[in-house]
Amino acid sequence: MLTFLLLSCGVAFAGGKGVPAPVPDEPKTECVQPEKRLVTIGKGSADSVLPDGNDHAYAEEAQCYLNQAYASGCLERKLLAAKFSTLERDEPTQLARNEAAKAWQIFTKNAPYPLDLRWYSSRKSVVGYTYFDKNNVPGSGSETRMWTNSRMGLSAKSYGAHQGHELSHQRRAGAFGHWTQHYGSWPYMVGDMAEECIDEQF
């Protein structure tokens, strides 16, 4: 009876001394792509990201994490509850710091967004970039490409959050910037809160 009680409390015996029983590793929750998506892999992605490419599974997993943060409502809840230092945009109409609901509406109104995922290599600490390409896109068109520094070695979770950050810079998703304030700006908060949601769910 005593042995049963000790074992049921998570204690095993080794050499006459009680030691904690090993706790089994928690199984990893596999990400399942939701129907409601914020991003998809664009046809203009690097060859390695397209189907049959070496990076395709990695990119798919990253987007799955970001899409789950979006579809679950977690990302929206966190952003609407946040305090912003700026909601600066590369648009004539700027938003006030308390207009997060309007920013969310602008950011998500054209979802799902195909992202043409590209790579570059740099020793600088910048994770990546995107921009509105005025030379190659008609006036009302939108930039679809984003680049990620391959030297950063991002996990799939961080890569998914990074895609949310870069998407927010694109004109089709609001053209949000962080020229005067970095942290507390919409792009950084999108990335940070996406990662928080992902860590909470997976």
Salt bridges, closest charged atoms under 4 A:
GLU61 OE2 - LYS28 NZ 3.18
ASP90 OD2 - ARG171 NH2 3.31
GLU91 OE2 - ARG171 NH1 3.39
ASP133 OD2 - ARG145 NH2 2.86
GLU143 OE2 - ARG145 NE 3.33
GLU166 OE2 - HIS162 ND1 3.76
GLU196 OE1 - LYS78 NZ 3.14
GLU200 OE2 - LYS78 NZ 2.98
